[in-house]
Amino acid sequence: MSDNQERLTVRLTKEAIDEVKAKAAAKGMTVNEFVRRALGTELYLLDQIDAGASVVLERPNKPPTELVLR
């Protein structure tokens, strides 16, 4: 572990762990990298929402839907 990193333990359900492992494998990355990227995405979205932005999902053949983070 490099000097600018710390260890963090997170408790997840088995289902959540299985899903994270499957998504990480599908993307060709480690579970740690997948979780780091997911956390980075969450923090970025929260910062944007706090600054007044809205996050909208656009899907083919569906109306736009605003993403609401808890």
VENDA-V385971 format. One line per field, one symbol per residue. ss: DSSP state (@ for helix, = for strand, . for the rest). phi: phi as a letter, one per 20 degrees, with the letter a starting at -180 (. if undefined). psi: psi as a letter, one per 40 degrees, with the letter a starting at -180 (. if undefined). A space follows every 50 residues. Layout:
ss=???
phi=???
psi=???
This chain:
ss=.............@@@@@@@@@@@@@@...@@@@@@@@@@@@@@@@@@@@ ....===.......===...
phi=.ffedcecdcecfgffffffffffffemcffgfffffffffgffffffff eofdddeddgmcfgcfedef
psi=hideiiihhhhiidddddddddddddefiidddddddddddddddddddd eeiihhhhihfiiihhhhh.
